[in-house]
């Protein structure tokens, strides 16, 4: 049998209900992922984080006249969705969901 990996992508407060870029049902995922991790043996467990500087070019607040979720043509980038600020470095919104078991080991 091959190796087993658990790869968890961006389960952060800003992507869950109450966050600045919430996905419906996001709060329900963290305990499910934690249960999966504790009930199975994985050879590798990886967690990623969305992690933006406050002045990120894709935030609508950093582009004069932009509105959330509209497409805007940015020089050197091309078409870009204008996102609400989210997962800003060193803010609580960038933290993992509190029910997510992201401990090492």
C-alpha positions as CSV (number, residue, x, y, z in Angstrom):
1,X,0.0,0.0,0.0
2,X,1.2,3.5,-0.8
3,X,1.8,6.4,1.6
4,X,-1.1,8.4,3.0
5,X,-1.1,12.2,3.1
6,X,-3.6,14.8,4.5
7,X,-3.3,18.1,2.8
8,X,-5.4,20.9,4.4
9,X,-5.7,24.1,2.4
10,X,-6.5,27.5,4.0
11,X,-8.9,26.6,6.8
12,X,-8.6,30.0,8.3
13,X,-11.0,32.3,10.2
14,X,-11.5,34.7,7.3
15,X,-12.8,31.9,5.1
16,X,-15.3,30.7,7.7
17,X,-18.6,32.2,8.8
18,X,-17.9,35.6,10.4
19,X,-14.8,36.1,8.4
20,X,-14.2,38.7,5.7
21,X,-14.4,36.3,2.8
22,X,-16.6,33.6,4.4
23,X,-17.5,30.4,2.7
24,X,-20.9,29.0,3.8
25,X,-20.3,25.8,5.9
26,X,-16.6,26.7,6.6
27,X,-17.0,26.4,10.3
28,X,-18.2,22.9,10.0
29,X,-15.1,21.7,8.1
30,X,-12.5,22.3,10.9
31,X,-13.8,19.7,13.3
32,X,-14.4,17.2,10.5
33,X,-10.8,17.6,9.4
34,X,-9.5,17.3,13.0
35,X,-11.6,14.1,13.5
36,X,-10.2,12.7,10.2
37,X,-6.7,13.4,11.4
38,X,-7.1,11.8,14.8
39,X,-8.9,8.7,13.5
40,X,-6.4,7.9,10.6
41,X,-2.7,7.4,10.4
42,X,-1.0,9.7,7.8
43,X,2.6,9.6,6.7
44,X,2.5,13.3,5.9
45,X,0.2,16.1,7.1
46,X,0.5,19.5,5.5
47,X,-1.4,22.7,6.2
48,X,-1.3,25.8,4.0
49,X,-2.3,29.4,4.8
50,X,-3.4,32.3,2.6
51,X,-1.1,35.0,3.8
52,X,-1.3,38.5,2.3
53,X,0.3,41.8,3.1
54,X,-2.2,44.6,3.9
55,X,-1.4,46.4,0.7
56,X,-2.0,43.4,-1.6
57,X,-2.8,44.4,-5.1
58,X,-5.9,42.2,-5.3
59,X,-7.7,43.9,-2.4
60,X,-10.4,46.3,-3.6
61,X,-9.4,48.7,-0.8
62,X,-6.0,49.2,-2.5
63,X,-7.5,50.1,-5.9
64,X,-9.2,53.4,-6.1
65,X,-12.9,53.1,-7.2
66,X,-12.9,49.3,-7.1
67,X,-15.7,47.3,-5.7
68,X,-15.6,43.9,-4.0
69,X,-15.7,40.9,-6.5
70,X,-15.5,43.0,-9.7
71,X,-12.9,42.3,-12.3
72,X,-10.3,45.0,-12.9
73,X,-7.5,45.2,-15.4
74,X,-4.2,45.7,-13.5
75,X,-1.0,46.8,-15.2
76,X,1.4,43.9,-15.4
77,X,-1.2,41.5,-14.0
78,X,-4.2,41.5,-16.4
79,X,-7.7,40.6,-15.2
80,X,-7.9,40.5,-11.5
81,X,-10.8,39.9,-9.1
82,X,-11.0,42.6,-6.5
83,X,-11.2,40.7,-3.2
84,X,-12.2,42.0,0.2
85,X,-9.1,42.2,2.4
86,X,-8.7,38.7,3.9
87,X,-6.0,36.6,5.6
88,X,-3.8,39.7,6.2
89,X,-0.5,38.8,7.7
90,X,-0.4,38.8,11.5
91,X,-4.2,39.3,11.9
92,X,-6.7,37.0,13.6
93,X,-8.4,36.4,10.3
94,X,-5.3,34.7,9.0
95,X,-5.2,32.3,12.0
96,X,-6.3,28.7,11.5
97,X,-9.9,28.0,12.6
98,X,-9.8,27.4,16.4
99,X,-11.3,23.8,16.0
100,X,-8.6,22.8,13.5
101,X,-6.0,20.4,14.9
102,X,-2.9,21.8,13.2
103,X,-0.3,20.7,15.7
104,X,3.0,19.3,14.4
105,X,3.6,15.6,14.7
